[in-house]
């Protein structure tokens, strides 16, 4: 397996190495839990040596959260600095043929990077909607787009799609349109399928985690090779960019793993203590290691900021915990992916820039993935335009110094549209139960939830009736921020 494509040595590499602006790579895992990392959970039954190395060479944010407990809205928030519930998507995720979610005039983190002189790219899972060109212009290109069985017979895959990464600031894109279990199963480079015409594949759901929907597929598409293929393309991109002496790159790398289907490579099968899922996490760690190796081989490590995180908590269900009791994918947090409890949105966040950042340092202040946008702007000396990044706080001071972030609160959103707000030690949930996949039939007469997160990280004791004044304050603050459309004005 080729780990990296090395360009010619000499002045080009040396100039890339000493570029004034660092390259920036944001690696977004898909459904990876805080407790899946050996560095963060010593009892984890999965070996993740590359992520341990990344953590040991940088900052470890122990209180990082996603704005949503599922993937599409988190991706929207990361790229726009805006909570997704402010968009047309109020709950759930987009489907295979949903139209583009990010508004045409929405300022994105890619725009921030381009304005700072960066070449911008996205390689990996998109899942933010795409507008396909129709075959018959008198009919819509997408029918029944909000179902798993979308009738896409009028989508013209021979032509580049209309709206996608290229319309929101990315110079280069190599993506699959949605999750690795959603058709169409094809790689799209700069809007055009790399392997057309399509055939079809039948759905598969033979065992836990080995799942994908049926639908259109490129004849050469192989589910088992998707992750490695994206890493190969990533390393090709990095190698190509290293030849550009005067321009740094910004790469958004949303992985397809360890989301279903769980297809770890042969060398990882049976190697973890957490079944196929754990094996796939090991494969994910290896993928990160391949990118790190490429940077090192091109002498770019010391001039590249690598950020690693996840789009939500792990899809680690009660039956998984029962089968593999020693492993806690979401560590001590209650719940899982989709839930309003911390298991749904408390994620790992590692930031490495060798020689520039402290090593193996824990940062305990709370941050949200929507904060990446303002942080990049702050780091590159930019002021965000009016109305851009309305829920994005600059935490560059936490990265490069001892300045504390000024984020006064954070809003979370569950799979089914339940809200929570965290302020200081308090977390208020505006509803009953998980708002997601866990404990759906939880019976209680208490209309909401209040937890003291300093004393009760596991969210076990509901203090809703014990502190009614706190409930009123947080409910009012939540409603205010929902209504006004921003957390702060830049």
N, C-alpha and C positions, 0 to 999 in steps of 0.2 A: 504494500500500500504506500503510495507516494504521500509524504507528509507535507511537503512544500515544494513549490517550483522556484528555484533560485535563479534570479536574473544574473547578468554578467557583473562581476565584481569591479571595484574601482571607484571613480569619483562619484558615480550615481548613488551607490550604496552609502558612501561616506557622507554625502550631502543630505541624503534622506535621514541618516542617523542623527545628524546634527541640526536638523530643521528646527527653527525657533518655536514653531507651534507643534505640540504633540499630536499624533494621531489619536483618535478616540474610537474605541469599539465598545458598543453596548451589547452584551450577550444576554438574551432573554430566554431562559428555559421555559418549558411548557408543562405546567402542573408539577413542578418540583417543590417539595416541602422543606421547611426550615430544618427539620430533623433528619433529612436525607443526607446531609453533609456531616461527615465524620468530625470535622473541625468544630461544628456547632453542637453536635450531639455525640458525645464520646461513646454512647451505647448503640449508635447506629450500626446496623448489620450490613452496611454497604461500605466498601472501600472507595474513597474519592480522593486519591492522592494529588491529582492536579488542582483541584479546588482548594485543598489544604495548602498547597504550595502558593497558590494565588493569594489566599488569606494571609499566609505567613509573610508575604512580601507587600502587604498593604493594610488597608482599613477594613474592619469587620463591623458593619452596622447591625446591631443586635435588636433594633426596634424599627425596622423598615417594614412598610406596609404598601399593599396595592390599593388603589381606589375602589376596586371591585373584586369580588371573589370568583369571577370567571374571566375568560381571556379577552374577548373582543372589547369590552369596555375598558379593561386595563390598558390594552394597546392604544386605544383612542386617547386615554388620559396621558400615557407616556409620551406620545407623539405631539399632543396638542397642549399639554399643561392644563387641561380642562376636564372636570369630572364628566363622565360620559352620560350621566343621567340628565345633563343639560342639553344633550343632543336628542335626536328622535328615538334613540334606543333607550327605553325605560327599564327593561329587564331582559334577561337571557343573553344570547349571543346571536351573531349573524349566521345565516345558513350559506350553503354553497354558492347560490346564485343571487344573494342579496345585493342590492345596489351599493355604491360607495357611501360609506358612513361619514367620513371626514369631509366637511363642507369645502367647496372649491376655494373660498376666500379665507379659509382658516389658516392662520399662521402656525407653523409646525417647528419642531426641533430641527428638522432638516433645513428649514429656512434660516434658523439661527446659525447653523453650521456653515451654510453657503455664504451668508453675509460676513462670516469671519474668514472667508477664503478657503474653506474646505471643499474637497470633492466629496460628494455624498452618495451612499449606496445602502440598499437593503438586500439582504440575502437570507431567505428562509421562509417561514410561515407568515403570510400576510393577515388574513382573516379580518379585514376591515372593509370588505365589500368591493366589488368591481362592476363597472358598467360595460357590459358586452355589447358589441354592435349586432344589430338584428340581421337575419337573412332576409326576412320580409319586412321592409320598412313600415308597412301599414299595421304591423302587429308588434307588441312588446317583445324584447329579446328574452325576457325572463317571465315565466309564468309560475304562480304558486311559490314565489321566492322564499316565503317564510316557513316552508315545510322541508322535511328531509328528502322528500321525493319530488323536488322541483322538476318541472317539465322544461328543459332547456333546449328543446328542439329548434328554437328560433335563434339561438345564440350562435353567432358566426365565429367559430374558432380559427378560421383561416386568416382573420384580420386581427391586428392588435386591438386590445380592449381600449375603451375610451377614457375611463377614469381609474386611477390607481396610483401607485407610488410616484410616477413621473409627474403627476399633477399637483403633488403636495411637497415638492422640494427635493426629490431624489434624482440624482443624475443617472444612476444605474440601478437596475433591479433584476433579481433572479429569484423567483418566488414560486410557491404553490398558493393558489388563491385562498384556501381556508385551512382547516386542520388536516392532519395526515389521515383522518378517517372520513373525509368529505370529498366527494368528486366535485370538479373534474381532477383526476389524478394525472397531472402533467406539470412540467416545469415551464414557466413563462419568463423569457428573458426580454426585458424592456417591452413588455406587453404582448409578446408573440410566443405561442407555443413552440418549443424546440423540437417537438416530435408529433407531427400531425400527418394523417388523419387519426382520429380516436377510434378505439373499440369500446367495449363495455366490460365491466367486471361485476360479478355477483356479490351481494353483501356477505359478510362473514361475522359470525358471533358465536363461535364454537366453544369458547371458554372465556373466563374472566380476563379482561384486558386485551384479548386478541379479537379486536372488533374493527370493522370499517363498513361504511355504507356502500351500496352498489352505485354504479353510474359510469360516466364517461372516463376513459383512461387512455393515455398514450401507450402504444404497444410495447415500448421499452421501459415503462415505469415499473419499478420494483419497490414495494413497500419496505422491504428489509434493508434496502440500500439508501433510502431517502436521507437519513441523517448524515451518513458518510459523504454522500454526493454533495450536500450543501457545504460541508467542511472543505471538500476538495475545491469547490467553486470559490469559497472564501479565501483559501490560501492562494488560489490563482489571482484573485482580485488584489490581495495584499502585495503579492509579488509584482503585479503590473503597476500598482500605485507606487511601489518603492523606486520605480524608474523615473517618477516625476519629481525632479529635484526640488522644485520650489512650492509644491502644494501638498499639504497634509490631507489625510482622508478621515471622514467620519463614517463609520460602518455600524449600521443597526443590524444585528444578527439574531433574529428570533428563531430559536431552534424548534424542531418538531417533537422533541422528546423532553421528559418521558411520558408525554400524552399517548393515549391509545392511537394505533395498535402497538402493543408492547412487543417489539421485534428486535431484541438485542442481537448483536453480532455473535457469531459462533464462539468466539474466544471469551465472551462474557457469560454465556449460558451456564446456569448452575453455579456461578461463582459468588453470588451474594447470599445473604441469609434472609432475603425478602422476596424470593420467587422471581418471576419474570420481570416484575416491576423493578425490583432491586437490581437485577441484571441490566436493565435498560438505563437505570441511573448510572451504573458503572460505565456503560457505553457513552452516556452523556458527558461524564467526567473525562473520558478519553477524548471525546470530540473537542472539549475545551483545551485539553493538553496538546492536541494537534495544532490548534491555532497558536498557542503559546510557543510551541516548538518552531513554527513558521516564523513568528516574530523574532525569535532568538537567532534563527539561522540567517535571517536577513539583517541582523544587527539593528533591529527596530525596537527591541524590548524597552530600552531606557528612554525611548521617545514615543511611547505609546501608553495611553491610559486605557486600562481594561476594566470594564464594569461588568459584573456578573450578578444577575438576579433572576427572579421567576415571576410569571404573570399572575399567579395565585397559589394557594396552598395545594397540597397533594390530594389527588383523588384516592385517598387511602380509606377504605370503607370498613365498617365493623367486621365483615367477613374476612378482610385482609388482615386486620389486627388479630382476629381469632386464630387465623392460620399461621401467622408469624408474630407471635406476641412479644418477641424481644425487640422488634423494630417499631419505632414511633415516627412515622414520616413527617408528621406535623409537630413533633417534639411534645411539649407538655400542653400545647394549645387545645382547646375544645373545638370539635368540629373538623371540617374538611373543606376542600374545594366547594364552592357554591354557597357556603354558609356565612352568615354575618358574624359569627364568633371568630376569634382570632385564627383558628385553623384554616379559615377561608382566605385570609389576607395577610397574615404575618409571614414574611418571606425572607430568605437570605439576601444579603446585599454585600458584595465584596468589591472594593475599588483598589486597584494596584497601579502604581507608577514608580517603578524602582528608581531609587536615588532621589526622588522628590517627595514621597510620602513616608510617613512613619510605617514601620514594619509591625505586623501582628498587633495592631492597636484596635481595641474595641471602642466604638462610638455608640453611646446609649441613647442619644437624643432621638426623638421620633421624627421620621421623615416619610414622605409618600412618593411613589414613582412619578406622580405628576410634577414633582419638583425638579426633575432632570432638565426641563426646558429652561427655567429661570436660572438654574445653576450653570448651565452651559453659557447662557447669556452673560452671567456675572463673571465667569472665568475668562471669557473672551472680550470683556469690556464693553458689552452692548447693553442698551436699554430696550426692553421689549416694547413693541408698538402698543398703543392704546387698545385695550380689549383682548390682547393676546395673553395666553397663559393665565387665565383668571384664577386658577387654583394651584399655581406653581410658585413655590418659595425657594429662594436662592440659598442652598446650603453649602456653597463653595467654601465658606468660612470654616465649616466643620471638616472639610477635606484638606484644606491647605493651611489651617491655623487653628486657633483655639476659640474662635468666635462661635457663639451658639446661634443656631437657627432661630428665626423669629416666628416659626409656625405655631400659632396659638391653639390650633385644633386641627382635626382631620376627620373627614366624612368617609364612611365606608358604605358599600352598596352590595346587596346579596344577589344571587341568581334570580330570585323572584321579586326583586325590587324593594326589599326591606332596607331601611336606613339605620345607620348607627353614627354617632359622633363621639369622638374622643377629645377630651380637654383635660390637661393635667393628669391626675390619677384616675379620673372618672371616664367610664364608657357607658353611654346611654344608647339603648337599642329601642327604636320606636316600633315595637311589635313583639309578638310571642314567638318562641321557638327559634329555629335557626335561619329561617328565611331562605333555606336552600335544601340540600339533600338529606341532612341529618335529622333524626328525631322529628320526623314530619308530624307524628301524631302526639306530640308533647301536649299534655293536658294541663292547663293552668287558667286561673281566673284573673291573674295579674296581667294588665294590658300591655306592659312594657318591661324592660329590663335595665338595671343599673348595677354596674360592677366597679369595685375599687381595684383597679388593675395593679396597684402597687402591692396590695396584700393578697390578691386573688387573681393571679394570672390565668388560672384555669377556668375562670368565669363560672364558679360553682354556686356562689351565694348571691341571689338576687336581692339588692337593697332598694328596690323601687319604692316600697312603702316606708322604708326607714329614713329616707332622705328626700322627702317630696319637694323641698326647695331646690335641690340639685336637679331633680327631674324637670321641674318647671324651667329652670335656667337653660338647661341643655336642649330641651324641646324647643324653647323659643329661639335659641341660637341656630339650631338645625333648620327650623322653618324660615328664619330670616335669610340664611345663606342659600337655601333652595330658591327662595323668591327673588332675591336680588341678583342672582346669576353669577356671583363671583365670591371668592374668599378674600381677595385683595385686588386693588387696582394698581397696575404697574405704571 
